[in-house]
Every structure is written in structure tokens, then in C-alpha cells.
Amino acid sequence: MLKNYIKIAFRNIVKNKVHAFINIAGLSVGMAVAMLIGLWIWDELSFDKYHSTYNRMGQIMVTQTANGETPTFRSTVVPLSAELRTKYASDFKHTSLFWGGRIFFR
């Protein structure tokens, strides 16, 4: 019976080439897009989970306004590390600073 279904499907594909091509192309594009979206979601949900305390880590960024523009930077000032350790010692065991493409641990 399966052999008959395959034979009928092949005959319909040969008979209606354009319609079959549109259906097969649409199915393959849809499946490819669904797989890419799934991989993207998996990547976003698994990002930075290599550290044992990933759920307690944070990043402080600095926003400055100059000449009417407001950019945000990862680089922070050095006294911020000491301030975080004194005021929020229970929240931060370690702090690190990012400046000029380099990371400094304090």
C-alpha cells in the first residue's frame, strides 16, 4: 500500500511540476527558518551559563551625554570598584573593571 502511495505521489509531482516545486520549496524554506529560529532561541537561552554563579553576575555600564548624543560604554572608572565593595559588600564578592579592551580584577 505504501508503494502505491509513493507511486501516486511521484506521478502527481511529474504531472504538476510547477505546483509541486512551489509546495516543496515552501516546505523546505519554512523548515529551514523554523530550525534557524530554534537555534537562535537556544543560543540566547544558553548564553553565559558556563560560570557557576551566572544568575548572580551583573555588568555595570556608563551612559554619558556629550554634543547631544548619549552613548553607553562598558568602560567604568576605577573608584567604582572600591565603592561597590564598600556599599554592596554582601552582593559582590569580586569585582572587575573593563578599560580599553582589557579586564582588570580587583
C-alpha positions in Angstrom: 0.0 0.0 0.0 2.8 2.4 0.8 4.3 1.5 -2.6 1.1 2.7 -4.3 1.1 6.0 -2.3 4.7 6.7 -3.4 3.8 5.9 -7.0 0.8 8.2 -7.0 2.8 11.0 -5.3 5.5 10.7 -7.9 3.0 10.8 -10.7 1.4 13.9 -9.3 4.8 15.6 -9.0 5.6 14.8 -12.6 2.2 15.9 -13.8 2.1 19.2 -11.8 5.7 20.3 -11.8 5.3 24.0 -11.0 2.7 23.4 -8.3 4.9 20.6 -6.8 8.0 22.8 -6.9 6.2 25.7 -5.1 5.0 23.3 -2.4 8.3 21.6 -1.9 10.3 24.9 -1.9 7.8 26.5 0.6 8.1 23.5 2.9 11.9 23.5 2.8 12.1 27.2 3.4 9.7 27.0 6.2 11.5 24.2 7.9 14.9 26.0 7.5 13.5 29.2 9.0 12.0 27.2 11.9 15.3 25.5 12.6 17.2 28.8 12.5 14.7 30.4 14.9 15.1 27.4 17.2 18.9 27.6 17.1 18.7 31.3 17.8 16.5 30.8 20.8 18.7 28.0 22.1 21.8 30.3 21.8 20.1 33.2 23.6 18.9 31.0 26.5 22.3 29.2 26.9 24.5 32.4 26.8 27.0 32.8 29.6 25.9 29.8 31.7 29.4 28.4 31.9 30.1 30.2 35.2 28.7 28.5 38.3 27.1 31.8 39.6 25.8 33.1 36.3 22.5 34.1 37.8 24.2 36.4 40.3 26.6 38.1 37.8 26.0 41.6 36.6 27.6 44.2 34.4 27.7 47.9 35.1 27.7 50.3 32.1 28.2 54.0 31.9 26.0 56.3 29.9 27.4 59.8 29.1 25.8 62.7 27.2 28.1 64.8 25.0 27.2 67.0 22.0 23.6 65.9 22.0 24.5 62.2 21.8 24.1 59.7 24.6 26.4 56.6 24.1 26.7 53.8 26.6 30.1 52.3 27.4 31.3 49.1 29.2 34.4 51.0 30.5 34.0 52.2 34.0 36.0 54.4 36.4 38.5 52.8 38.8 36.9 54.2 42.1 33.7 52.4 41.2 35.2 49.1 42.2 36.0 50.2 45.7 32.6 51.9 46.1 30.8 48.7 45.1 32.9 46.7 47.6 32.2 49.1 50.4 28.5 49.8 49.9 27.4 46.5 48.4 29.9 44.0 50.0 27.2 41.4 50.6 26.2 41.4 47.0 29.7 41.4 45.4 32.5 39.0 46.3 34.7 40.0 43.4 34.6 43.0 41.0 36.5 43.5 37.7 36.9 46.6 35.6 36.9 46.9 31.9 39.0 49.6 30.3 40.4 49.9 26.8 39.7 46.4 25.8 41.4 44.9 28.9 39.8 43.5 32.1 41.3 44.2 35.5 40.4 42.2 38.5 40.2 43.8 41.9 
